[in-house]
Amino acid sequence: MWKKLLHYANPLTLFRKSDASRNINLTLMHGINRISILMFLLALVVMVVKFWT
């Protein structure tokens, strides 16, 4: 218990990815989310350009 608490309190391990987070489903979900955000921003830019021209 103390070892886990010290691990969470250590600033060197605070922002590092843990080994348990290497799930392929989670990785694919983050990739799809990035693609959808980029597509939304691209569509927003197209709409603004069409509005101003």
Buried (B, 14 or more C-beta within 10 A) or exposed (E): EEEEEEEEEEEEEEEEEEEEEEEEEEEEEEEEEEEEEEEEEEEEEEEEEEEEE
